[in-house]
Amino acid sequence: MTKEKMFYICTSGILLAFLIICSQLTIPLPLIPLTLQTLAVGLIATLLPMRYALETIGAYLLLGALGLPVFANFKGGPAVFLSPTGGYLVGFIVYILVTCALLKNRNGLFLIMLANLCGAFLQLLCGSLGLMFLTDVSFLTAFLTGTFPFLVPGLIKVCLVVLIARAVEPNFAKHLAESK
């Protein structure tokens, strides 16, 4: 196993633990809680190559599906995917795919911001679509309930992702250069 692969495996594990912790930092709201999950998802998408980012999110979703209490408010089990929060959880995969694809050739602060804004917004739309189908409401109602209230907190979390990523990326680059 190469040092680079070991670095990404360890980093993935640390970011998975961070995601689980962020999932428990919630502000209860009707129907959908406000959490720091997307902060962690944004960091995963920004700091890891797509393969490792998808594996990290996949591990998180699998742990939760198996019943471990890793989702918001210490929930777990397959029923969570059929609850109002299920679409948001599936949306994490979309967030990773979109953000990692846009960041394939990292080109600075603006691109990190843009990629995370796109990923976060599409993840919220996935959550709204899940709400629409599960609660049998119109798309407008689902959007006003499941996306609109989370736009400003989402923007704040994306700004935090950018700040944190820019702070740790030089250390990533240094470590990866040393491992070659």
Protein Blocks (a to p, Z undefined) as FASTA:
>chain_A
ZZklmmmmmmmmmmmmmmmmmmmmccddehiacdfklmmmmmmmmmpcfklmmmmmmmmm
mmmmnopafbghhiacjklmmmmklmmmmmmmmmmmmmmmmmmpggbjklmmmmmmmmmm
mmmmmmmmmmmmmnopafklmmmmmmmmmmmmmmmmmmmmmmmmmmmmmmmmmmmmmmZZ
